[in-house]
Amino acid sequence: MDFTTNSEFNAPFNLKDHNILIVDDNPTNLSVIVDYLEDYGLTILVSQDGESSLKRAKYAKPSIILLDILMPGIDGYETCRRLKNESETKDIPIIFMTALSSTEDKIKGFEVGAVDCVTKPIQPEEVLARIKLHLRLRHMSHVQIKQNDALIAEIEHRKIIQKKLSLINHRLKQEASNRIKAQQALKKLNEDLESRVKERTVLLAKSNQQLKQEVLEHQQTEIKLKNSLVEKEVLLKEIYHRVKNNLLVVASLLEMQASYIDEPEIIKMFKNSQERIYSMALVHEQLYRSDNLQEIDLSIYIKDLLAKISDSHVNQNKSINIEVNTESINLNIETAHSCGLIINELITNALEHAFVDREKGNVWINLLRTDNAEIILTIKDDGMGVPKDFDFNKTDSLGLRLVRILTRQLEGDIEVDFSQGTSFQLTFSELDYCERL
């Protein structure tokens, strides 16, 4: 799963989203700077001494504080020191405003926690520039922290998935090892049988009774072979069933993880991943329910897949009609996997994007096999279409990138037409793989 920066991380910096606390015992200074900053849409809070500014800062939590040094009661240095010692206010940037211009005074201000210093008489333009600078720095720092937190969460999630996949892989290796041992035992049994048949052939002339015994033993061996083939078929069905169940477990884990997330973009990523997993699980479900363990009927698979997609994209405010016209075409598991994922991506893309500006629409799915054994799959809609500058072969959309990759895996060709809505026509042949039984 690709790590994607969500909309919160990309939120632009807006000066009007911030409030400022100005602490100065001089009303004239306050008036000048307050009037100037309010003209730029900033929310201004005012305090005239250190004690009251501490209370106001805890309550209002301003984005930045302009703090005078020379004030009655506790001075600006002590006020700054106390603010930095409080967990609720320690991260608020503080800019000193002072008539003190010596280097020692400025260094002292930085030592108690200030981020900047402006010298009186105050120049409002300079103050605004420094405020913008430090608010932008703080904004960038918060965005970086959120991105780091999201990245850490993503890493932990991937570790969990990797651990589960390792367990699944271990079980599959164990099952494969058991099958190899069974095949070796079967081979040895066949070798023993051939040896015994040769011996019985030599003794055929000696005893009719011995011949009958050989025939009986041969018949018993054939029964064992048939039983072994039945067991292998049952085992393969069980493997398909377990693969389907494991895929559904992964999808359920994604659904559970998504329930703890509030960002719509990340939730949508989880939902899309679930639908892709469901499309693969559906192939294995049809295989273990079928008498034919090598192929599935693509027309039945498409109807079942559309039922699941429609359930997850139901919208009470829209009436989207999906019309299916398919021939009965059997495909092996390798071809069905890729074809199912392509159908899932294109149908989901149509339901999510084609009818944004309307309440009704149509989606058509056509599937046929030509005389030269090629399969043509067409998916089109009468929706809003795509922008004029859209390039299917260069788009960064994950779903359409998957369509391109899967088309290459099928060794097929895909044609797109955006003249009336959106149309995708995929032409391919069944992939040639060795039989499993």
C-alpha positions as CSV (number, residue, x, y, z in Angstrom):
1,M,0.0,0.0,0.0
2,D,1.5,3.4,-1.0
3,F,1.9,6.0,1.6
4,T,-0.2,9.0,0.6
5,T,-0.2,12.5,2.2
6,N,-3.7,13.4,3.2
7,S,-5.5,16.7,2.8
8,E,-4.7,17.7,6.4
9,F,-1.0,17.6,5.7
10,N,-1.5,19.7,2.5
11,A,-3.6,22.4,4.2
12,P,-2.3,25.8,3.1
13,F,-1.0,28.3,5.6
14,N,-3.7,31.0,6.3
15,L,-2.8,34.0,8.5
16,K,-6.5,34.5,9.4
17,D,-6.5,31.1,11.2
18,H,-4.3,32.4,14.0
19,N,-4.7,34.5,17.0
20,I,-2.0,36.7,18.7
21,L,-1.6,37.7,22.4
22,I,0.1,41.1,22.7
23,V,1.5,42.0,26.2
24,D,2.4,45.7,26.7
25,D,1.7,48.2,29.5
26,N,1.8,51.1,27.0
27,P,-1.7,51.8,25.5
28,T,-0.3,53.8,22.7
29,N,2.0,51.0,21.6
30,L,-0.9,48.5,21.9
31,S,-3.2,50.7,19.8
32,V,-0.7,51.1,16.9
33,I,0.2,47.4,16.6
34,V,-3.4,46.1,17.2
35,D,-4.9,48.3,14.5
36,Y,-2.3,47.3,12.0
37,L,-2.5,43.6,12.6
38,E,-6.3,43.5,12.7
39,D,-6.3,45.0,9.2
40,Y,-4.7,41.7,8.0
41,G,-7.4,39.6,9.5
42,L,-5.6,38.4,12.6
43,T,-7.5,37.9,15.9
44,I,-5.8,40.0,18.6
45,L,-5.8,39.3,22.4
46,V,-4.4,42.0,24.7
47,S,-2.8,42.0,28.1
48,Q,-1.1,44.9,30.0
49,D,1.0,42.9,32.6
50,G,2.8,39.6,33.0
51,E,0.5,38.0,35.6
52,S,-2.7,38.5,33.5
53,S,-0.9,37.4,30.3
54,L,0.0,34.0,31.9
55,K,-3.7,33.3,32.6
56,R,-4.8,34.5,29.2
57,A,-2.2,32.4,27.4
58,K,-3.3,29.2,29.2
59,Y,-6.9,29.9,28.5
60,A,-6.7,31.2,24.9
61,K,-3.6,29.3,23.7
62,P,-2.6,31.9,21.1
63,S,-0.6,31.0,18.1
64,I,2.2,33.5,19.0
65,I,2.9,36.0,21.8
66,L,4.3,39.6,21.4
67,L,5.8,40.3,24.9
68,D,7.2,43.6,26.3
69,I,10.2,43.3,28.6
70,L,9.9,46.3,30.8
71,M,6.5,46.0,32.6
72,P,5.2,46.6,36.1
73,G,5.1,43.5,38.3
74,I,7.0,40.6,36.7
75,D,9.0,41.7,33.7
76,G,9.0,40.1,30.3
77,Y,12.0,37.8,31.0
78,E,10.2,36.2,34.0
79,T,6.9,36.0,32.1
80,C,8.6,34.2,29.3
81,R,10.4,31.8,31.6
82,R,7.1,30.9,33.3
83,L,5.3,30.4,30.0
84,K,8.1,28.0,28.9
85,N,7.8,26.0,32.1
86,E,4.1,25.3,31.6
87,S,3.2,22.3,29.4
88,E,0.2,24.1,28.0
89,T,2.2,27.1,26.7
90,K,5.8,26.0,26.3
91,D,5.5,25.5,22.5
92,I,4.0,29.0,21.8
93,P,6.6,31.1,20.0
94,I,7.4,34.4,21.9
95,I,8.7,37.6,20.3
96,F,10.1,40.2,22.6
97,M,9.3,43.9,22.0
98,T,11.8,46.1,23.9
99,A,13.5,49.5,23.9
100,L,16.6,47.6,25.2
101,S,19.0,47.3,22.3
102,S,22.2,45.8,23.8
103,T,23.4,42.4,22.7
104,E,23.3,41.2,26.3
105,D,19.6,42.0,26.6
106,K,18.8,40.2,23.4
107,I,20.9,37.1,24.4
108,K,19.1,37.0,27.7
109,G,15.8,37.0,25.9
110,F,16.8,34.0,23.7
111,E,18.1,32.2,26.8
112,V,14.7,32.4,28.5
113,G,13.0,30.9,25.4
114,A,12.2,33.8,23.0
115,V,12.4,33.0,19.3
116,D,12.9,36.6,18.1
117,C,13.2,40.2,19.2
118,V,12.0,43.6,17.8
119,T,13.3,46.9,19.0
120,K,11.1,49.9,19.9
121,P,9.9,52.1,18.4
122,I,7.9,49.4,16.8
123,Q,7.7,49.2,13.0
124,P,4.4,47.4,12.3
125,E,5.5,46.1,8.9
126,E,8.6,44.5,10.5
127,V,6.4,43.0,13.3
128,L,4.0,41.5,10.8
129,A,6.8,40.0,8.7
130,R,8.3,38.4,11.8
131,I,4.9,37.1,12.9
132,K,4.3,35.5,9.5
133,L,7.8,33.9,9.5
134,H,7.4,32.3,12.9
135,L,3.8,31.2,12.3
136,R,4.9,29.6,9.0
137,L,7.7,27.8,10.8
138,R,5.3,26.6,13.5
139,H,2.8,25.4,10.9
140,M,5.6,23.5,9.0
141,S,6.7,21.9,12.2
142,H,3.2,20.7,13.1
143,V,2.8,19.3,9.6
144,Q,6.1,17.5,9.8
145,I,5.1,16.0,13.2
146,K,1.8,14.7,11.8
147,Q,3.5,13.3,8.8
148,N,6.1,11.5,11.1
149,D,3.2,10.1,13.2
150,A,1.4,8.9,10.2
151,L,4.6,7.3,8.8
152,I,5.3,5.5,12.1
153,A,1.7,4.2,12.2
154,E,2.0,3.0,8.6
155,I,5.3,1.2,9.4
156,E,3.7,-0.6,12.4
157,H,0.7,-1.6,10.3
158,R,3.0,-3.0,7.6
159,K,4.9,-5.0,10.3
160,I,1.7,-6.6,11.5
161,I,0.6,-7.5,7.9
162,Q,4.1,-8.8,7.2
163,K,4.0,-11.0,10.3
164,K,0.6,-12.4,9.3
165,L,1.8,-13.0,5.7
166,S,4.8,-14.8,7.1
167,L,2.6,-17.1,9.1
168,I,0.4,-17.8,6.1
169,N,3.5,-18.5,3.9
170,H,4.9,-20.9,6.6
171,R,1.6,-22.9,6.6
172,L,1.6,-23.0,2.8
173,K,5.2,-24.3,2.7
174,Q,4.3,-26.9,5.3
175,E,1.3,-28.0,3.2
176,A,3.5,-28.1,0.1
177,S,6.1,-30.2,1.9
178,N,3.4,-32.7,2.9
179,R,2.1,-32.9,-0.6
180,I,5.7,-33.6,-1.9
181,K,6.1,-36.4,0.7
182,A,2.7,-37.9,-0.4
183,Q,3.8,-37.7,-4.1
184,Q,7.1,-39.4,-3.2
185,A,5.2,-42.2,-1.3
186,L,2.8,-42.6,-4.3
187,K,5.7,-42.8,-6.7
188,K,7.4,-45.5,-4.5
189,L,4.0,-47.4,-4.4
190,N,3.8,-47.3,-8.2
191,E,7.3,-48.6,-8.5
192,D,6.6,-51.4,-6.1
193,L,3.4,-52.2,-8.1
194,E,5.3,-52.4,-11.4
195,S,7.8,-54.7,-9.8
196,R,5.1,-57.0,-8.5
197,V,3.3,-57.1,-11.8
198,K,6.5,-58.2,-13.5
199,E,7.0,-61.0,-11.0
200,R,3.4,-62.1,-11.3
201,T,3.7,-62.2,-15.1
202,V,6.7,-64.6,-14.9
203,L,4.7,-66.9,-12.5
204,L,1.5,-66.7,-14.7
205,A,2.1,-70.1,-16.2
206,K,2.7,-71.8,-12.9
207,S,-0.5,-71.2,-11.2
208,N,-4.0,-69.9,-12.1
209,Q,-4.6,-69.2,-8.4
210,Q,-1.6,-67.0,-8.3
211,L,-3.0,-65.1,-11.3
212,K,-6.3,-64.5,-9.6
213,Q,-4.5,-63.2,-6.6
214,E,-2.5,-60.8,-8.7
215,V,-5.6,-59.5,-10.4
216,L,-7.2,-59.0,-7.0
217,E,-4.1,-57.1,-5.7
218,H,-4.1,-55.0,-8.8
219,Q,-7.7,-54.0,-8.4
220,Q,-7.1,-53.1,-4.7
221,T,-4.2,-50.9,-5.8
222,E,-6.4,-49.1,-8.4
223,I,-8.9,-48.4,-5.6
224,K,-6.1,-46.8,-3.5
225,L,-5.0,-44.7,-6.5
226,K,-8.6,-43.5,-7.1
227,N,-9.0,-42.8,-3.4
228,S,-5.7,-40.9,-3.5
229,L,-6.9,-38.7,-6.4
230,V,-10.1,-38.0,-4.5
231,E,-8.1,-37.0,-1.5
232,K,-6.0,-34.7,-3.6
233,E,-9.1,-33.1,-5.1
234,V,-10.5,-32.5,-1.6
235,L,-7.2,-31.1,-0.5
236,L,-7.1,-28.6,-3.4
237,K,-10.6,-27.5,-2.6
238,E,-9.6,-27.0,1.0
239,I,-6.6,-24.9,-0.1
240,Y,-8.9,-22.7,-2.3
241,H,-11.3,-22.4,0.7
242,R,-8.5,-21.4,3.1
243,V,-7.0,-18.9,0.6
244,K,-10.4,-17.4,0.3
245,N,-10.9,-17.2,4.1
246,N,-7.4,-15.8,4.6
247,L,-8.1,-13.0,2.0
248,L,-11.4,-12.2,3.8
249,V,-9.5,-12.1,7.1
250,V,-7.1,-9.5,5.5
251,A,-10.0,-7.5,4.2
252,S,-11.7,-7.6,7.7
253,L,-8.4,-6.4,9.3
254,L,-8.4,-3.5,6.8
255,E,-12.0,-2.7,7.7
256,M,-11.2,-2.8,11.4
257,Q,-8.2,-0.6,11.0
258,A,-10.2,1.9,8.9
259,S,-12.7,2.3,11.7
260,Y,-10.0,3.9,13.8
261,I,-9.2,6.5,11.1
262,D,-11.0,9.8,10.5
263,E,-9.3,11.0,7.3
264,P,-11.6,10.3,4.3
265,E,-8.7,9.8,1.9
266,I,-7.1,7.1,4.0
267,I,-10.5,5.5,4.6
268,K,-11.0,5.4,0.8
269,M,-7.6,3.8,0.3
270,F,-8.6,1.0,2.8
271,K,-12.0,0.6,1.1
272,N,-10.4,0.2,-2.3
273,S,-7.9,-2.3,-1.0
274,Q,-10.8,-4.3,0.5
275,E,-12.6,-4.4,-2.8
276,R,-9.5,-5.6,-4.6
277,I,-9.1,-8.4,-2.0
278,Y,-12.8,-9.3,-2.3
279,S,-12.4,-9.7,-6.1
280,M,-9.6,-12.2,-5.6
281,A,-11.3,-14.0,-2.9
282,L,-14.4,-14.4,-5.1
283,V,-12.3,-16.4,-7.6
284,H,-11.3,-19.0,-5.0
285,E,-14.8,-19.1,-3.6
286,Q,-16.2,-20.1,-7.0
287,L,-13.3,-22.7,-7.5
288,Y,-14.0,-24.6,-4.3
289,R,-17.7,-24.5,-4.9
290,S,-17.3,-25.8,-8.5
291,D,-16.8,-29.4,-9.7
292,N,-14.1,-28.0,-12.0
293,L,-11.1,-27.1,-10.0
294,Q,-9.2,-25.6,-13.0
295,E,-11.6,-22.9,-14.3
296,I,-14.5,-20.7,-13.4
297,D,-17.3,-19.3,-15.4
298,L,-16.4,-15.6,-15.9
299,S,-20.0,-14.6,-16.6
300,I,-21.2,-15.9,-13.2
301,Y,-18.1,-14.4,-11.5
302,I,-18.9,-10.9,-13.0
303,K,-22.4,-11.0,-11.7
304,D,-21.3,-11.9,-8.2
305,L,-18.6,-9.3,-8.3
306,L,-21.0,-6.6,-9.4
307,A,-23.4,-7.5,-6.5
308,K,-20.6,-6.9,-4.0
309,I,-19.4,-3.7,-5.7
310,S,-23.0,-2.3,-5.9
311,D,-23.6,-3.1,-2.2
312,S,-20.5,-1.1,-1.2
313,H,-21.3,1.9,-3.4
314,V,-25.0,2.2,-2.8
315,N,-26.2,5.9,-2.9
316,Q,-29.8,6.6,-2.1
317,N,-29.6,9.9,-4.0
318,K,-28.5,8.4,-7.3
319,S,-30.0,5.8,-9.7
320,I,-27.2,4.1,-11.6
321,N,-28.3,1.2,-13.9
322,I,-25.7,-1.5,-14.6
323,E,-26.5,-3.6,-17.7
324,V,-24.6,-6.9,-18.1
325,N,-24.4,-8.8,-21.4
326,T,-21.9,-11.8,-21.1
327,E,-21.3,-15.1,-22.7
328,S,-20.5,-18.2,-20.6
329,I,-16.7,-18.2,-20.8
330,N,-14.5,-20.4,-18.6
331,L,-11.1,-19.1,-17.6
332,N,-8.3,-20.5,-15.5
333,I,-7.5,-19.0,-12.1
334,E,-4.5,-17.0,-13.3
335,T,-6.5,-15.2,-16.1
336,A,-9.6,-14.8,-13.9
337,H,-7.6,-13.1,-11.1
338,S,-6.2,-10.4,-13.4
339,C,-9.5,-10.0,-15.3
340,G,-11.5,-9.7,-12.0
341,L,-9.2,-7.0,-10.7
342,I,-9.5,-5.0,-13.9
343,I,-13.4,-5.2,-13.8
344,N,-13.3,-4.2,-10.1
345,E,-11.2,-1.1,-10.8
346,L,-13.1,0.1,-13.9
347,I,-16.6,-0.4,-12.3
348,T,-15.5,1.2,-9.0
349,N,-14.0,4.1,-11.0
350,A,-17.2,4.7,-12.9
351,L,-19.5,4.6,-9.8
352,E,-17.3,7.0,-7.9
353,H,-16.4,9.6,-10.6
354,A,-18.6,9.3,-13.7
355,F,-21.9,10.6,-12.2
356,V,-20.7,13.2,-9.7
357,D,-22.8,15.9,-11.5
358,R,-26.0,13.9,-12.1
359,E,-28.5,11.7,-10.3
360,K,-29.0,9.1,-13.0
361,G,-26.7,7.1,-15.3
362,N,-25.9,3.9,-17.0
363,V,-23.0,1.5,-17.0
364,W,-22.7,-1.3,-19.6
365,I,-20.6,-4.5,-19.4
366,N,-20.2,-6.7,-22.4
367,L,-18.2,-9.9,-22.6
368,L,-17.7,-12.1,-25.7
369,R,-15.3,-14.6,-27.3
370,T,-14.3,-14.2,-30.9
371,D,-13.9,-16.9,-33.5
372,N,-10.1,-16.8,-33.0
373,A,-10.5,-17.5,-29.2
374,E,-9.8,-13.9,-28.2
375,I,-11.9,-12.5,-25.4
376,I,-13.3,-8.9,-25.6
377,L,-14.4,-7.2,-22.4
378,T,-16.1,-3.7,-22.8
379,I,-17.0,-1.5,-19.9
380,K,-18.5,1.9,-20.6
381,D,-20.7,4.6,-19.1
382,D,-22.7,7.7,-20.1
383,G,-21.2,9.8,-17.4
384,M,-19.4,13.2,-17.3
385,G,-16.3,11.8,-19.1
386,V,-12.7,13.1,-18.3
387,P,-10.9,16.4,-18.9
388,K,-9.6,17.0,-22.4
389,D,-5.9,16.8,-21.3
390,F,-6.4,13.4,-19.6
391,D,-3.9,10.8,-20.7
392,F,-4.8,7.2,-19.7
393,N,-1.2,6.0,-20.2
394,K,0.3,8.7,-18.0
395,T,-2.2,9.1,-15.2
396,D,-0.9,8.6,-11.6
397,S,-4.3,7.1,-10.4
398,L,-3.5,3.9,-8.6
399,G,-6.6,2.2,-9.9
400,L,-5.8,3.0,-13.6
401,R,-2.2,2.1,-13.1
402,L,-3.3,-1.3,-11.9
403,V,-5.5,-1.7,-15.0
404,R,-2.4,-1.0,-17.2
405,I,-0.2,-3.4,-15.3
406,L,-2.8,-6.2,-15.3
407,T,-3.5,-5.7,-19.0
408,R,0.2,-6.3,-19.6
409,Q,0.1,-9.4,-17.4
410,L,-2.8,-10.7,-19.6
411,E,-0.7,-9.9,-22.6
412,G,-3.7,-8.0,-23.9
413,D,-4.5,-4.6,-25.4
414,I,-6.8,-1.9,-24.0
415,E,-8.5,0.8,-26.0
416,V,-10.1,3.9,-24.4
417,D,-12.7,6.2,-25.9
418,F,-13.8,9.4,-24.1
419,S,-16.0,10.9,-26.9
420,Q,-19.3,9.9,-25.2
421,G,-18.8,9.2,-21.5
422,T,-16.0,6.8,-20.9
423,S,-15.3,3.4,-22.6
424,F,-12.6,0.8,-22.0
425,Q,-12.3,-2.2,-24.4
426,L,-9.9,-4.9,-23.3
427,T,-8.9,-7.7,-25.7
428,F,-6.9,-10.7,-24.4
429,S,-6.6,-14.5,-24.6
430,E,-6.6,-17.0,-21.8
431,L,-3.1,-17.4,-20.2
432,D,-1.5,-20.8,-20.8
433,Y,-0.6,-22.5,-17.5
434,C,0.1,-26.1,-16.7
435,E,-2.7,-28.2,-15.0
436,R,-2.4,-28.7,-11.3
437,L,-3.9,-32.2,-11.1
